[in-house]
Amino acid sequence: MTSSELWTRATADRYDAEENEMSSAAVLEPTLAFLAELAGDGRALEFAIGTGRVGVPLRERGVPVVGIELSEHMAAVLRRKIDEGTLPVTIGDMATSAVPGEFTLVYLVYNTITNLLTQDEQVECFRNAARHLTPGGRFVIELGVPPLRFLPPGQTAVPFDVSERHLGFDTFDLVEQILVSHHFTRDGDDGGYRRANSRHRYAWPAELDLMARIAGLELERRVADWDGAPFNQDSTKHISVWRKPA
């Protein structure tokens, strides 16, 4: 078991509704097109597949998809959408769990590698991806760039969402590279808020490149979004592709 925090049944049942924007066509279409092109005629393995936001529609596009998911509750929500024979899911952690066969694509979306709270575990995640890849296969990660440029001296919190129904901010431990995302979500119209938080280990693109080298992978491409915009110093996230040498 890794240090990743487990999603509860209540959180899993709310997840799709609360991440409705991330399931929109505007977000998913470029994501699916990017991943399907890299998968080619091969199979894809999604680490931390969750409720299947990406894996299910990618399978519907004709890409054979297999998933690994730590939370049985998240996997149960996925199972309401698609059967085990069509999209198999192994319950386990993405740093060490193995599934049968080889894949042309292994991918991690929406900052999920940060659920692993130590550098060693993140390195093992890269190694696990490399073990599952065919020669020439790719490992893809979608990850935000740590927003430390927004931190003035002495401040440890950065807001990322201030809206009518949700308040969100991150607090940072700059020594351990740990951020905690705090969420205050309005429940109903009575003015009350539900509080939740989650811990993450943030990592820089260059640090991920070194993890990839340790795992025997080579950086092939880095862009700022799924549409392929150039990555630069002002980019807030990156899509990185590492290749297993043939």
Buried (B, 14 or more C-beta within 10 A) or exposed (E): EBBBBEBEEEBBBBBBEBBEEBBEEEBBEBBBBBBBEBBBEBBBBBBBBBBBBBBBBBBBEEBBBBBBBBBBBBBBBBBEBBEEEEBBBBEBBBBBBEBEEBBBBBBBBBBBBBBBBBBEBBBBBBBBBBBBBBEEBBBBBBBBBBBEEEBEEEEEEBEBEEEEEBBBBBBBEEEEBBBBBBBBBBEEEEEEEEEBEBBBBBBBBEBBBBBBEEBBBEBBBBBBBBEEEEBEEEBEBBBBBBBBEE
